[in-house]
């Protein structure tokens, strides 16, 4: 089962750029503070299980 459409290149560039900015921000905080601790957030967990549920259909 293949995809019948392509993701627009501007969308792919936007998503990858966003991820790079997040990583650079995390690196900057790490260099300034020293240690990063990411705790699970309610909305992140809810989003994860919602999309897992959607994939089951």
DOROTI-202153 format. One record per residue: residue number from 1; residue in three letters; x, y, z of N, C-alpha, C in turn. Coordinates in nm, 3 decimals. Layout:
<rs>
{n = NUM	res = ala	n.X = X	n.Y = Y	n.Z = Z	ca.X = X	ca.Y = Y	ca.Z = Z	c.X = X	c.Y = Y	c.Z = Z}
...
</rs>
This chain:
<rs>
{n = 1	res = unk	n.X = 0.085	n.Y = -0.118	n.Z = 0.000	ca.X = 0.000	ca.Y = 0.000	ca.Z = 0.000	c.X = 0.089	c.Y = 0.123	c.Z = 0.000}
{n = 2	res = unk	n.X = 0.088	n.Y = 0.198	n.Z = -0.106	ca.X = 0.171	ca.Y = 0.317	ca.Z = -0.117	c.X = 0.090	c.Y = 0.444	c.Z = -0.102}
{n = 3	res = unk	n.X = 0.162	n.Y = 0.552	n.Z = -0.093	ca.X = 0.096	ca.Y = 0.681	ca.Z = -0.083	c.X = 0.061	c.Y = 0.731	c.Z = -0.223}
{n = 4	res = unk	n.X = -0.056	n.Y = 0.790	n.Z = -0.236	ca.X = -0.100	ca.Y = 0.843	ca.Z = -0.364	c.X = -0.066	c.Y = 0.991	c.Z = -0.379}
{n = 5	res = unk	n.X = -0.001	n.Y = 1.048	n.Z = -0.280	ca.X = 0.031	ca.Y = 1.190	ca.Z = -0.285	c.X = 0.171	c.Y = 1.212	c.Z = -0.229}
{n = 6	res = unk	n.X = 0.225	n.Y = 1.327	n.Z = -0.258	ca.X = 0.357	ca.Y = 1.362	ca.Z = -0.207	c.X = 0.342	c.Y = 1.476	c.Z = -0.107}
{n = 7	res = unk	n.X = 0.429	n.Y = 1.478	n.Z = -0.009	ca.X = 0.431	ca.Y = 1.587	ca.Z = 0.088	c.X = 0.496	c.Y = 1.707	c.Z = 0.019}
{n = 8	res = unk	n.X = 0.435	n.Y = 1.825	n.Z = 0.029	ca.X = 0.496	ca.Y = 1.942	ca.Z = -0.032	c.X = 0.636	c.Y = 1.968	c.Z = 0.027}
{n = 9	res = unk	n.X = 0.727	n.Y = 2.010	n.Z = -0.059	ca.X = 0.865	ca.Y = 2.030	ca.Z = -0.014	c.X = 0.874	c.Y = 2.139	c.Z = 0.093}
{n = 10	res = unk	n.X = 0.789	n.Y = 2.242	n.Z = 0.084	ca.X = 0.794	ca.Y = 2.349	ca.Z = 0.185	c.X = 0.754	c.Y = 2.296	c.Z = 0.322}
{n = 11	res = unk	n.X = 0.663	n.Y = 2.197	n.Z = 0.325	ca.X = 0.622	ca.Y = 2.139	ca.Z = 0.453	c.X = 0.734	c.Y = 2.054	c.Z = 0.512}
{n = 12	res = unk	n.X = 0.800	n.Y = 1.975	n.Z = 0.428	ca.X = 0.912	ca.Y = 1.893	ca.Z = 0.476	c.X = 1.025	c.Y = 1.980	c.Z = 0.528}
{n = 13	res = unk	n.X = 1.055	n.Y = 2.087	n.Z = 0.456	ca.X = 1.161	ca.Y = 2.179	ca.Z = 0.501	c.X = 1.122	c.Y = 2.246	c.Z = 0.632}
{n = 14	res = unk	n.X = 0.997	n.Y = 2.282	n.Z = 0.645	ca.X = 0.949	ca.Y = 2.345	ca.Z = 0.769	c.X = 0.959	c.Y = 2.253	c.Z = 0.889}
{n = 15	res = unk	n.X = 0.922	n.Y = 2.127	n.Z = 0.870	ca.X = 0.928	ca.Y = 2.031	ca.Z = 0.980	c.X = 1.072	c.Y = 2.004	c.Z = 1.020}
{n = 16	res = unk	n.X = 1.158	n.Y = 1.983	n.Z = 0.923	ca.X = 1.299	ca.Y = 1.956	ca.Z = 0.953	c.X = 1.364	c.Y = 2.078	c.Z = 1.016}
{n = 17	res = unk	n.X = 1.331	n.Y = 2.198	n.Z = 0.968	ca.X = 1.386	ca.Y = 2.320	ca.Z = 1.026	c.X = 1.342	c.Y = 2.337	c.Z = 1.170}
{n = 18	res = unk	n.X = 1.215	n.Y = 2.307	n.Z = 1.197	ca.X = 1.165	ca.Y = 2.316	ca.Z = 1.335	c.X = 1.242	c.Y = 2.222	c.Z = 1.428}
{n = 19	res = unk	n.X = 1.266	n.Y = 2.100	n.Z = 1.381	ca.X = 1.340	ca.Y = 2.004	ca.Z = 1.462	c.X = 1.483	c.Y = 2.050	c.Z = 1.488}
{n = 20	res = unk	n.X = 1.545	n.Y = 2.108	n.Z = 1.388	ca.X = 1.682	ca.Y = 2.158	ca.Z = 1.403	c.X = 1.685	c.Y = 2.272	c.Z = 1.505}
{n = 21	res = unk	n.X = 1.587	n.Y = 2.362	n.Z = 1.499	ca.X = 1.581	ca.Y = 2.473	ca.Z = 1.595	c.X = 1.561	c.Y = 2.419	c.Z = 1.737}
{n = 22	res = unk	n.X = 1.476	n.Y = 2.318	n.Z = 1.754	ca.X = 1.455	ca.Y = 2.258	ca.Z = 1.886	c.X = 1.585	c.Y = 2.197	c.Z = 1.937}
{n = 23	res = unk	n.X = 1.656	n.Y = 2.123	n.Z = 1.852	ca.X = 1.783	ca.Y = 2.062	ca.Z = 1.892	c.X = 1.888	c.Y = 2.167	c.Z = 1.927}
{n = 24	res = unk	n.X = 1.896	n.Y = 2.273	n.Z = 1.849	ca.X = 1.992	ca.Y = 2.379	ca.Z = 1.879	c.X = 1.958	c.Y = 2.450	c.Z = 2.009}
{n = 25	res = unk	n.X = 1.830	n.Y = 2.470	n.Z = 2.034	ca.X = 1.786	ca.Y = 2.529	ca.Z = 2.160	c.X = 1.821	c.Y = 2.441	c.Z = 2.279}
{n = 26	res = unk	n.X = 1.799	n.Y = 2.311	n.Z = 2.265	ca.X = 1.833	ca.Y = 2.217	ca.Z = 2.372	c.X = 1.984	c.Y = 2.215	c.Z = 2.395}
{n = 27	res = unk	n.X = 2.062	n.Y = 2.221	n.Z = 2.287	ca.X = 2.208	ca.Y = 2.225	ca.Z = 2.300	c.X = 2.252	c.Y = 2.352	c.Z = 2.371}
{n = 28	res = unk	n.X = 2.192	n.Y = 2.463	n.Z = 2.338	ca.X = 2.225	ca.Y = 2.591	ca.Z = 2.401	c.X = 2.194	c.Y = 2.586	c.Z = 2.551}
{n = 29	res = unk	n.X = 2.078	n.Y = 2.534	n.Z = 2.587	ca.X = 2.043	ca.Y = 2.522	ca.Z = 2.730	c.X = 2.140	c.Y = 2.428	c.Z = 2.799}
{n = 30	res = unk	n.X = 2.174	n.Y = 2.317	n.Z = 2.733	ca.X = 2.268	ca.Y = 2.222	ca.Z = 2.792	c.X = 2.404	c.Y = 2.287	c.Z = 2.816}
{n = 31	res = unk	n.X = 2.451	n.Y = 2.364	n.Z = 2.720	ca.X = 2.581	ca.Y = 2.429	ca.Z = 2.736	c.X = 2.578	c.Y = 2.537	c.Z = 2.844}
{n = 32	res = unk	n.X = 2.464	n.Y = 2.602	n.Z = 2.863	ca.X = 2.454	ca.Y = 2.708	ca.Z = 2.963	c.X = 2.428	c.Y = 2.653	c.Z = 3.103}
{n = 33	res = unk	n.X = 2.342	n.Y = 2.552	n.Z = 3.113	ca.X = 2.299	ca.Y = 2.500	ca.Z = 3.243	c.X = 2.377	c.Y = 2.374	c.Z = 3.281}
{n = 34	res = unk	n.X = 2.399	n.Y = 2.288	n.Z = 3.187	ca.X = 2.476	ca.Y = 2.168	ca.Z = 3.213	c.X = 2.397	c.Y = 2.040	c.Z = 3.200}
{n = 35	res = unk	n.X = 2.276	n.Y = 2.035	n.Z = 3.254	ca.X = 2.201	ca.Y = 1.910	ca.Z = 3.251	c.X = 2.056	c.Y = 1.940	c.Z = 3.213}
{n = 36	res = unk	n.X = 2.003	n.Y = 1.858	n.Z = 3.125	ca.X = 1.864	ca.Y = 1.871	ca.Z = 3.085	c.X = 1.785	c.Y = 1.753	c.Z = 3.138}
{n = 37	res = unk	n.X = 1.668	n.Y = 1.781	n.Z = 3.192	ca.X = 1.581	ca.Y = 1.675	ca.Z = 3.239	c.X = 1.442	c.Y = 1.698	c.Z = 3.180}
{n = 38	res = unk	n.X = 1.401	n.Y = 1.608	n.Z = 3.093	ca.X = 1.271	ca.Y = 1.619	ca.Z = 3.029	c.X = 1.175	c.Y = 1.523	c.Z = 3.096}
{n = 39	res = unk	n.X = 1.071	n.Y = 1.578	n.Z = 3.154	ca.X = 0.970	ca.Y = 1.496	ca.Z = 3.218	c.X = 0.851	c.Y = 1.477	c.Z = 3.125}
{n = 40	res = unk	n.X = 0.783	n.Y = 1.362	n.Z = 3.135	ca.X = 0.664	ca.Y = 1.340	ca.Z = 3.052	c.X = 0.557	c.Y = 1.444	c.Z = 3.085}
{n = 41	res = unk	n.X = 0.491	n.Y = 1.492	n.Z = 2.985	ca.X = 0.387	ca.Y = 1.591	ca.Z = 3.002	c.X = 0.253	c.Y = 1.527	c.Z = 2.968}
{n = 42	res = unk	n.X = 0.149	n.Y = 1.567	n.Z = 3.037	ca.X = 0.016	ca.Y = 1.507	ca.Z = 3.015	c.X = -0.027	c.Y = 1.514	c.Z = 2.869}
{n = 43	res = unk	n.X = -0.012	n.Y = 1.631	n.Z = 2.805	ca.X = -0.058	ca.Y = 1.646	ca.Z = 2.668	c.X = 0.025	c.Y = 1.564	c.Z = 2.570}
{n = 44	res = unk	n.X = 0.154	n.Y = 1.550	n.Z = 2.598	ca.X = 0.239	ca.Y = 1.467	ca.Z = 2.512	c.X = 0.195	c.Y = 1.321	c.Z = 2.518}
{n = 45	res = unk	n.X = 0.167	n.Y = 1.274	n.Z = 2.639	ca.X = 0.124	ca.Y = 1.136	ca.Z = 2.654	c.X = -0.013	c.Y = 1.114	c.Z = 2.589}
{n = 46	res = unk	n.X = -0.103	n.Y = 1.210	n.Z = 2.609	ca.X = -0.235	ca.Y = 1.200	ca.Z = 2.549	c.X = -0.226	c.Y = 1.198	c.Z = 2.397}
{n = 47	res = unk	n.X = -0.145	n.Y = 1.283	n.Z = 2.341	ca.X = -0.125	ca.Y = 1.289	ca.Z = 2.197	c.X = -0.070	c.Y = 1.157	c.Z = 2.144}
{n = 48	res = unk	n.X = 0.027	n.Y = 1.101	n.Z = 2.215	ca.X = 0.088	ca.Y = 0.974	ca.Z = 2.173	c.X = -0.016	c.Y = 0.864	c.Z = 2.168}
{n = 49	res = unk	n.X = -0.095	n.Y = 0.849	n.Z = 2.274	ca.X = -0.194	ca.Y = 0.740	ca.Z = 2.277	c.X = -0.309	c.Y = 0.765	c.Z = 2.181}
{n = 50	res = unk	n.X = -0.344	n.Y = 0.892	n.Z = 2.157	ca.X = -0.447	ca.Y = 0.923	ca.Z = 2.060	c.X = -0.405	c.Y = 0.878	c.Z = 1.920}
{n = 51	res = unk	n.X = -0.282	n.Y = 0.907	n.Z = 1.881	ca.X = -0.237	ca.Y = 0.868	ca.Z = 1.749	c.X = -0.213	c.Y = 0.718	c.Z = 1.739}
{n = 52	res = unk	n.X = -0.175	n.Y = 0.653	n.Z = 1.847	ca.X = -0.167	ca.Y = 0.507	ca.Z = 1.847	c.X = -0.307	c.Y = 0.447	c.Z = 1.824}
{n = 53	res = unk	n.X = -0.406	n.Y = 0.508	n.Z = 1.888	ca.X = -0.543	ca.Y = 0.462	ca.Z = 1.870	c.X = -0.588	c.Y = 0.483	c.Z = 1.726}
{n = 54	res = unk	n.X = -0.554	n.Y = 0.599	n.Z = 1.666	ca.X = -0.590	ca.Y = 0.625	ca.Z = 1.527	c.X = -0.526	c.Y = 0.525	c.Z = 1.432}
{n = 55	res = unk	n.X = -0.403	n.Y = 0.485	n.Z = 1.461	ca.X = -0.334	ca.Y = 0.390	ca.Z = 1.374	c.X = -0.398	c.Y = 0.252	c.Z = 1.376}
{n = 56	res = unk	n.X = -0.474	n.Y = 0.223	n.Z = 1.480	ca.X = -0.534	ca.Y = 0.091	ca.Z = 1.489	c.X = -0.654	c.Y = 0.075	c.Z = 1.395}
{n = 57	res = unk	n.X = -0.700	n.Y = 0.183	n.Z = 1.335	ca.X = -0.813	ca.Y = 0.175	ca.Z = 1.243	c.X = -0.770	c.Y = 0.170	c.Z = 1.100}
</rs>
